[in-house]
Amino acid sequence: MDNERLDDIVLLDEAGEPAHFEHILTFLYEKERYIALSPLLEGEEPDEDEAEVILLKVEEKNGEETYVTIESEVLLNEVFDHFLDLMDELSEEGE
């Protein structure tokens, strides 16, 4: 990527290939940290109205942050609802 973004996060997929994401928000829910990411497609700007959001739990392992899939569908829905509430609050503050 020629014009790297400060909010560009690169993760490795299951095949070990790099996948680029835009950092949307890191937040707390029930005393745990979560990160919201949106996949970046080469040469395309994300469409805020139709953005795909990936939520991952942030864990510390050996002094490094790792991002872990949220296995529980119930917890994932709760975290997503909290994320939406936070995004609504942020958009209201920006108005």
C-alpha positions as CSV (number, residue, x, y, z in Angstrom):
1,M,0.0,0.0,0.0
2,D,1.6,3.2,-1.1
3,N,-0.2,5.6,1.2
4,E,-0.2,3.8,4.5
5,R,-2.8,4.9,7.0
6,L,-2.2,5.4,10.7
7,D,-5.2,3.3,11.4
8,D,-4.2,0.5,9.1
9,I,-3.8,-2.9,11.0
10,V,-2.4,-5.9,9.3
11,L,-3.4,-9.3,10.6
12,L,-2.5,-12.8,9.2
13,D,-5.4,-14.9,8.0
14,E,-5.7,-18.7,8.4
15,A,-3.4,-19.2,5.5
16,G,-0.8,-16.8,6.9
17,E,-1.5,-14.2,4.3
18,P,-1.7,-10.5,5.4
19,A,-5.1,-8.9,5.6
20,H,-5.5,-5.2,6.0
21,F,-8.1,-3.6,8.3
22,E,-9.1,-0.1,9.3
23,H,-9.1,0.4,13.1
24,I,-12.5,1.8,14.1
25,L,-12.6,1.7,17.8
26,T,-11.0,0.0,20.9
27,F,-13.4,-0.1,23.8
28,L,-14.2,-1.7,27.1
29,Y,-17.2,-4.0,27.7
30,E,-17.7,-5.9,31.0
31,K,-14.1,-5.0,32.0
32,E,-12.7,-6.6,28.9
33,R,-11.1,-4.8,25.9
34,Y,-12.4,-5.3,22.4
35,I,-11.4,-3.9,19.0
36,A,-13.6,-3.1,16.1
37,L,-12.0,-3.4,12.6
38,S,-13.3,-3.0,9.1
39,P,-11.6,-4.9,6.2
40,L,-9.8,-2.7,3.7
41,L,-9.9,-3.7,0.1
42,E,-6.9,-2.7,-2.1
43,G,-7.5,0.7,-3.7
44,E,-10.9,1.2,-2.2
45,E,-12.1,3.5,0.6
46,P,-14.5,2.0,3.1
47,D,-18.2,2.9,2.6
48,E,-19.3,4.0,6.1
49,D,-23.0,3.1,5.3
50,E,-22.2,-0.4,4.4
51,A,-19.0,-1.1,6.3
52,E,-18.4,-4.6,7.5
53,V,-17.3,-4.7,11.2
54,I,-15.2,-7.4,12.8
55,L,-15.1,-7.5,16.6
56,L,-12.2,-9.2,18.4
57,K,-11.3,-9.5,22.0
58,V,-7.9,-7.9,23.0
59,E,-5.8,-10.1,25.2
60,E,-2.3,-9.6,26.6
61,K,0.1,-12.6,26.1
62,N,3.7,-12.3,27.1
63,G,3.5,-8.5,27.1
64,E,2.0,-8.3,23.6
65,E,-1.5,-7.6,22.5
66,T,-3.3,-10.4,20.6
67,Y,-6.7,-10.3,19.0
68,V,-9.0,-13.3,19.7
69,T,-12.2,-14.3,18.0
70,I,-15.3,-14.0,20.2
71,E,-16.6,-17.6,20.2
72,S,-19.9,-17.1,22.0
73,E,-22.7,-15.8,19.7
74,V,-24.5,-14.3,22.7
75,L,-21.4,-12.4,23.8
76,L,-20.7,-11.3,20.3
77,N,-24.2,-9.8,20.0
78,E,-23.8,-8.0,23.3
79,V,-20.4,-6.6,22.3
80,F,-21.8,-5.5,18.9
81,D,-24.8,-3.8,20.6
82,H,-22.4,-2.0,22.9
83,F,-20.2,-1.0,19.9
84,L,-23.3,0.4,18.1
85,D,-24.3,2.4,21.2
86,L,-20.7,3.9,21.4
87,M,-20.7,4.8,17.7
88,D,-24.1,6.5,18.2
89,E,-22.7,8.5,21.1
90,L,-19.6,9.5,19.1
91,S,-21.7,10.6,16.1
92,E,-23.9,12.7,18.4
93,E,-20.8,14.3,19.9
94,G,-19.5,15.2,16.4
95,E,-22.7,17.0,15.4
